[in-house]
Amino acid sequence: MTALQSRLGHELSGAGASSGAYVYDISDKQVLFSAHPTVRRAPASVEKLYTATTALELMGPSARLQTTVLGVGHLSSGVWEGNLYLRGGGDPTFGSSAFIAAHYGGVGASVSALASQLASAGIHRVSGKILGDDSFLDPLPGEPSSNYRPDPFLEGTLSALAFNRGQAGSLHGTHAPAAYAAHELWVALRAKHIAAPAGSGTALTPAGAAQLALVASPTVTELLGLTLPPSDNFFAETLLKDLGARFGGSGSTATGAALVSKTIGTYFGLSPRVVDGSGLSEADHTSPYEVVDLLAELYPTSLGEVLRSDLAIAAQTGTLSERMRHTVAAGRCEGKTGTLTGVSNLVGYCQTVAGQELAFAFFTDNISTFAAHVIQDKMTISIAGY
């Protein structure tokens, strides 16, 4: 152990004063390395671990999000006499089949599936309007780092009814993504030979509307598999709002963040500062010790097994696919990266060559991202070879 500590200390010294690390042997329940472990810093995308853990704890691994079509009116001789309402349930995968295939490996909820269900229900024409309902979440398109305005780093526009990550076409305004989604349902209906008046808009679904079609998202486990390895900010922020809507009474970023803080505190006794779901905000703060404590507590649990399966694998998948190739860490270590300007972190699990299970967190700030990756990779390779 002394040799490992010496090696890790030497490797971390290259990161300078704005760094911290913590390595814990889960198998033997002992600390292997510690350097400024309780100093809180911006986690960047490591923040997604707190969002993911809360989603698993509260929603459960098999939970799904629903996008529905509801109608006010009645079916008469193949004609739906009345309006249709496309109500979003905060599914970040909702979109076209082509988009889902290109971006999510075909795993997602498609608008064409809704149109197929309506056709199967015997609807050949709709006399009324097709309207989008995005009321499940608040309409703010961004997160704290952009002052809730549209943000290119989010790689999407937040909405309870975000079609293809919140595309809006030529539409403008607060509810443009929902209106565009309604338009795309109209397009999908035409492809199924269901006639409907042109035009798009938004409205709240009236009480008593009948459910006519439903598509469910991938499971929470699958959603996290789409979120964590590539570090998808749009998915993480949508899930945070979904948590707020389902368990906090409001589908807002602030409500979701407060819920994550409460859950992490209640279940794990930790108190990171959580302001968003993705880590885009530098106002998020946590420490290497808190992250490793979370990972170590989760490790022997069924939820921990799910989380570990959804992490990027060194030299193989996600943001770690090009890192630590042809080293002892390749395939042995799973992790979550975190990168902002002046911030670079790597945390996760390693199974050593001796079969020990380790949890680790390396925070390296105020150096170049390239230099930070070199240091993090050397340290990860060192612990994998322990």
C-alpha positions in Angstrom: 0.0 0.0 0.0 2.9 2.4 0.8 4.2 2.1 -2.7 0.8 2.8 -4.2 0.4 5.8 -2.0 3.8 7.1 -3.0 3.0 6.6 -6.7 -0.4 8.3 -6.5 1.0 11.2 -4.5 3.7 11.7 -7.1 1.2 11.5 -10.0 -1.3 13.9 -8.3 1.4 16.4 -7.6 1.5 17.3 -11.2 -2.0 18.7 -10.9 -1.0 21.4 -8.5 -2.8 22.8 -5.4 -6.3 22.8 -6.9 -6.6 19.1 -6.8 -8.0 16.4 -4.5 -8.3 12.6 -4.5 -9.7 9.7 -2.5 -9.3 6.0 -3.1 -11.2 3.5 -1.0 -10.8 -0.3 -1.0 -14.4 -1.6 -0.8 -13.2 -5.2 -0.4 -11.0 -4.6 2.7 -12.9 -1.5 3.9 -9.8 0.7 4.1 -8.6 4.0 2.6 -5.8 3.5 0.1 -5.1 7.2 -0.7 -6.3 10.6 0.5 -5.3 14.1 -0.6 -7.5 17.1 0.3 -10.5 14.7 0.2 -13.1 17.0 1.8 -12.4 20.1 -0.2 -15.5 20.8 -2.2 -15.1 21.8 -5.9 -17.3 21.9 -9.0 -18.0 18.3 -9.9 -18.9 19.2 -13.6 -20.6 16.1 -15.1 -19.8 14.0 -12.0 -22.9 15.7 -10.8 -24.9 13.3 -12.9 -24.2 10.5 -10.4 -26.3 12.3 -7.8 -29.1 12.8 -10.3 -28.9 9.1 -11.4 -28.8 7.8 -7.9 -31.9 9.8 -7.0 -33.8 8.6 -10.1 -32.9 5.0 -9.2 -33.9 5.5 -5.5 -37.2 7.3 -6.1 -38.4 6.1 -9.6 -36.9 2.7 -9.5 -34.8 1.0 -12.3 -37.8 -0.2 -14.3 -39.9 3.0 -14.2 -40.8 4.6 -17.6 -42.1 8.0 -18.7 -45.2 8.3 -20.8 -46.2 10.4 -23.8 -49.9 10.2 -24.5 -52.5 11.2 -26.9 -55.8 12.1 -25.3 -59.0 13.2 -27.0 -62.0 15.3 -26.2 -64.9 14.2 -28.3 -66.0 10.9 -29.8 -65.4 8.5 -32.6 -68.0 8.3 -35.3 -67.6 6.3 -38.5 -63.8 6.6 -38.4 -63.9 10.3 -37.6 -62.7 11.7 -34.3 -65.1 14.5 -33.7 -63.0 16.8 -31.5 -59.5 17.8 -30.6 -56.5 15.6 -29.9 -54.0 16.5 -27.2 -50.4 15.3 -27.3 -49.3 15.4 -23.6 -45.7 15.1 -22.7 -44.4 13.2 -19.7 -40.8 14.4 -19.7 -39.4 11.6 -21.9 -36.1 12.8 -23.4 -36.1 10.2 -26.1 -39.4 11.2 -27.7 -39.1 11.9 -31.4 -38.9 10.4 -34.8 -37.9 6.9 -35.5 -35.0 8.0 -37.6 -33.7 10.4 -34.9 -34.0 7.7 -32.2 -32.2 5.2 -34.4 -29.4 7.7 -35.1 -28.9 9.0 -31.6 -30.1 6.3 -29.2 -29.5 3.0 -31.0 -33.2 2.7 -31.7 -34.2 2.8 -28.0 -36.8 5.4 -27.5 -40.5 6.5 -27.9 -41.5 7.4 -31.4 -44.3 9.6 -32.6 -45.0 7.1 -35.4 -45.9 4.5 -32.7 -48.6 6.9 -31.5 -49.9 7.4 -35.0 -50.0 3.7 -35.5 -52.1 3.2 -32.4 -54.6 5.8 -33.4 -54.9 4.2 -36.8 -55.4 0.8 -35.1 -58.2 2.4 -33.0 -60.1 3.0 -36.2 -59.5 6.7 -36.6 -59.3 7.8 -40.2 -59.8 11.5 -39.8 -59.7 14.1 -37.0 -62.1 17.0 -37.2 -60.5 19.2 -34.6 -57.1 20.5 -33.7 -53.9 18.6 -32.7 -52.5 20.4 -29.7 -49.3 19.9 -27.6 -49.5 19.9 -23.8 -46.2 20.5 -22.0 -47.6 21.3 -18.6 -45.9 18.4 -16.8 -42.7 20.4 -16.5 -42.1 24.1 -16.4 -41.5 25.8 -19.8 -37.9 27.1 -19.0 -35.7 25.9 -21.9 -32.4 26.0 -20.1 -30.7 25.4 -16.7 -28.9 27.6 -14.1 -25.6 28.0 -16.0 -27.5 29.8 -18.8 -29.9 31.6 -16.4 -32.5 29.2 -17.7 -32.2 30.5 -21.3 -31.4 28.3 -24.3 -27.9 26.8 -23.9 -25.8 25.2 -26.7 -24.0 23.1 -24.1 -27.3 21.5 -23.1 -27.6 20.1 -26.7 -31.4 20.4 -26.6 -34.3 22.5 -25.4 -35.9 21.4 -22.1 -39.6 20.7 -22.3 -42.0 18.1 -21.0 -42.9 17.6 -24.7 -39.5 17.7 -26.4 -39.5 16.2 -29.9 -36.0 15.3 -31.1 -34.5 17.0 -28.1 -36.8 20.0 -28.3 -36.7 20.9 -31.9 -39.0 23.8 -32.8 -38.6 24.2 -36.6 -39.7 27.7 -37.6 -41.9 28.1 -34.5 -41.0 30.6 -31.8 -42.1 31.3 -28.3 -42.1 29.7 -24.8 -44.1 26.6 -25.9 -42.6 26.2 -29.4 -41.2 22.7 -28.8 -44.6 21.5 -27.7 -46.3 23.1 -30.7 -43.7 21.5 -33.0 -44.2 18.1 -31.4 -48.0 18.5 -32.1 -47.1 19.4 -35.7 -44.9 16.2 -36.0 -47.8 14.1 -34.7 -49.9 15.7 -37.5 -47.2 14.7 -40.0 -47.1 11.1 -38.6 -50.9 10.9 -38.8 -50.8 11.9 -42.5 -48.2 9.1 -43.1 -50.8 6.7 -41.7 -53.5 8.1 -44.0 -55.3 9.9 -41.1 -56.5 13.3 -42.3 -56.5 16.3 -39.9 -56.6 20.1 -40.2 -53.2 21.7 -40.7 -51.7 24.0 -38.0 -50.2 23.5 -34.6 -50.6 24.9 -31.2 -50.6 24.2 -27.5 -53.2 23.9 -24.8 -53.8 22.2 -21.4 -55.5 18.8 -21.8 -59.1 19.2 -20.5 -60.1 17.2 -17.5 -61.9 14.0 -18.5 -60.1 13.6 -21.8 -59.9 10.0 -23.0 -56.6 8.4 -23.5 -56.3 7.1 -27.1 -52.6 6.2 -27.4 -49.5 5.9 -25.3 -45.8 5.4 -25.8 -43.4 4.7 -22.9 -39.8 5.7 -22.6 -37.0 3.2 -22.1 -36.7 2.2 -18.4 -34.8 4.4 -16.0 -31.9 1.9 -16.2 -31.9 2.3 -20.0 -32.2 6.1 -19.7 -29.2 6.2 -17.4 -27.3 4.1 -19.9 -28.0 6.8 -22.5 -27.1 9.6 -20.0 -24.0 8.6 -18.1 -21.5 7.0 -20.7 -21.8 9.9 -23.2 -22.5 12.5 -20.4 -25.7 13.7 -21.9 -26.7 17.1 -20.3 -30.1 17.2 -21.9 -31.1 13.8 -20.5 -29.8 14.7 -17.1 -31.6 18.0 -16.8 -34.8 16.5 -18.1 -34.6 13.7 -15.6 -34.0 16.3 -12.8 -37.2 18.1 -13.7 -39.1 14.8 -14.0 -38.0 14.0 -10.4 -39.3 17.4 -9.3 -42.6 16.9 -11.1 -43.2 13.3 -9.7 -42.0 13.7 -6.2 -41.6 17.4 -5.4 -44.8 18.9 -6.6 -43.2 21.0 -9.4 -41.4 20.1 -12.6 -38.7 22.7 -12.2 -34.9 22.5 -12.0 -34.9 24.1 -8.5 -37.5 21.6 -7.2 -35.6 18.7 -8.7 -32.3 19.8 -7.3 -33.7 20.2 -3.8 -35.1 16.7 -4.1 -31.7 15.3 -5.1 -30.1 17.1 -2.2 -32.7 15.7 0.2 -32.4 12.2 -1.2 -28.6 12.1 -1.1 -28.7 13.4 2.4 -31.4 11.0 3.7 -30.1 7.8 2.1 -26.3 8.5 2.3 -25.8 11.2 4.8 -24.0 13.4 2.3 -24.6 17.1 1.7 -23.3 18.2 -1.7 -24.5 21.5 -3.1 -26.8 20.6 -6.0 -28.3 23.3 -8.3 -28.8 21.3 -11.5 -28.9 17.8 -12.8 -25.9 17.8 -15.3 -23.1 19.7 -13.6 -23.0 22.5 -16.1 -23.2 25.0 -13.3 -20.0 25.9 -11.4 -22.3 26.5 -8.4 -22.6 22.8 -7.8 -20.1 21.6 -5.2 -18.9 18.3 -3.9 -15.8 16.6 -2.7 -13.8 13.5 -3.7 -14.7 12.0 -0.3 -18.5 12.5 -0.8 -18.4 10.9 -4.3 -16.4 7.9 -3.1 -18.6 7.5 -0.1 -21.7 7.4 -2.4 -20.1 4.9 -4.7 -18.9 2.7 -1.8 -22.3 2.7 -0.2 -24.0 1.9 -3.4 -21.6 -0.9 -4.5 -23.2 -3.9 -2.6 -26.8 -2.9 -3.4 -28.9 -3.8 -6.4 -29.2 -0.1 -7.3 -25.4 0.1 -7.2 -25.2 -2.8 -9.6 -27.5 -0.9 -12.0 -25.5 2.3 -11.7 -22.2 0.6 -12.3 -23.5 -1.1 -15.4 -24.5 2.3 -16.8 -21.0 3.9 -16.3 -18.5 4.4 -19.1 -15.9 1.6 -19.3 -12.2 2.5 -19.7 -10.9 2.1 -23.2 -14.3 0.8 -24.4 -17.4 3.0 -24.0 -18.6 6.6 -23.6 -16.3 9.4 -22.6 -13.7 6.8 -21.6 -13.6 5.0 -24.9 -10.4 6.5 -26.1 -8.7 6.6 -22.7 -6.4 4.1 -21.0 -6.3 1.8 -24.0 -3.9 -1.1 -23.9 -3.4 -0.6 -20.1 -4.3 -2.7 -17.1 -7.2 -0.3 -16.5 -8.9 -1.2 -19.8 -12.1 -3.0 -19.2 -11.3 -3.1 -15.4 -12.5 0.4 -14.5 -15.8 2.1 -14.9 -16.2 5.8 -14.4 -17.8 9.2 -14.8 -15.9 12.1 -16.3 -16.6 15.7 -15.5 -15.3 18.6 -17.6 -15.9 22.4 -17.5 -13.5 25.2 -18.3 -10.7 24.8 -15.7 -12.4 21.7 -14.2 -11.6 18.1 -14.9 -12.6 15.1 -12.8 -12.7 11.4 -13.0 -14.5 9.1 -10.5 -15.7 5.5 -10.5 -14.8 1.9 -9.7 -11.9 -0.4 -10.5 -11.4 -4.1 -10.0 -7.7 -4.5 -9.4 -5.5 -7.3 -10.9 -5.6 -8.9 -7.4 -9.4 -8.8 -7.4 -10.0 -5.9 -5.0 -12.9 -3.6 -5.6 -12.0 0.0 -5.4 -13.9 3.3 -5.5 -12.0 6.4 -6.5 -12.4 10.1 -7.2 -9.7 12.4 -8.8 -10.5 16.1 -9.0 -7.9 18.2 -10.9 -8.7 21.9 -11.5 -7.0 24.9 -13.0 -4.9 22.9 -15.4 -5.5 22.0 -19.1 -8.0 19.3 -19.8 -5.3 17.3 -21.6 -2.9 17.5 -18.6 -5.7 16.6 -16.3 -6.6 13.5 -18.3 -3.0 12.4 -18.4 -2.8 12.6 -14.6 -6.2 11.0 -14.0 -5.4 8.1 -16.4 -2.0 7.5 -14.7 -3.7 7.3 -11.3 -6.4 5.0 -12.5 -3.9 2.7 -14.1 -1.9 2.7 -10.9 -4.9 1.6 -8.8 -6.0 -0.9 -11.4 -2.6 -2.6 -11.1 -2.7 -2.6 -7.3 
